């Protein structure tokens, strides 16, 4: 919004020309989102407490884990409301709000936040860990995936193909399978972040790292000179996604202020589904879908541990891990919660650096 208010006034004062630059607006979006989170955080936490929207810790079948987490009983959840508030307000202020990619990512982000909100509300109102049933939740994500894929096909010049990391010329045309691929990316990324959200600060810390990486990638994809030099797909107008990703970073840092160990609030599905889905959609738009396996390496590891646990148990009748997702495995091994979180952050940072290195290795 500020872009349309102040940039046209650049002839009156040269200083307004700064609104032209994505780097400036992205930095300010990050700062704005952080400030909104920090200022409104205590208010949102008190509001959630007043509504008695506290976390329910399941005891049945997981008594060993319950002993480690019982102190979290009643901690306010649905803190994703704070994250959404910060990201939406910062993006609205600093991005080109008429940019079609911003419209798509904002609409998708709010939709997934609503799905997560419904899931959280059912859990809280019924005092159980099972919220929205898997089928309606999955159907909502699939419907959004179809919308995103059709948007790409009919309203953009984005090719329906895969660009393979570490390869300069190898491109795989997906054809009719493109819609299924977009659905897979969105559903996987959204639920992977959701599975990672089990320890204080873990999911939001890894999300900050992934969002910062995709902020860099979005900026390059929207810059003709840089994308041409690095031989990556150029998408005119996609640089505005940098502003959105920067807002995710700022909002994530602000939320981490309250979510760091011991957490004062949890994001719940309201935040995790929206954040994960948004990262997946950005990856689809700038043709860096396969790079998600590296950028979101921790998320992939968490989701894969659940899949392997189920397959192994059904095949052998035994557990591969003490508990899945894998962060709980390390908890049951005796690792302190804060140590697990920080070590997973370290892994996420290393994976992000490797991801950025691929830009020169193709």
Secondary structure by P-SEA (a helix, b strand, c coil): cccccccccccccccccccccaaaaaaaaaaaaaaaaaaaaaaaaaaaaaacbbbbbbccccaaaaaacccccccccccaaaaaaaaaaaaaaccccccaaaaaaaaaaaaaaaaaaaaaaaaaaacccccccaaaaaaaaaaaaaaaaaaaaccccccccccccccccbbbbbccaaaaaaaaaaaaaaaaaaaacccccaaaaaaaaaaaaaaaaaaaaacaaaaaaacccccccccaaaaaaaaaaaaaaaaaaccccccccccccccaaaaaaaaaaaaaaacccccccccaaaaaaaaaaaaaaaaaaaacccccccccaaaaaaaaacccaaaaaaaaaaaaaaaaaaaaaccccc
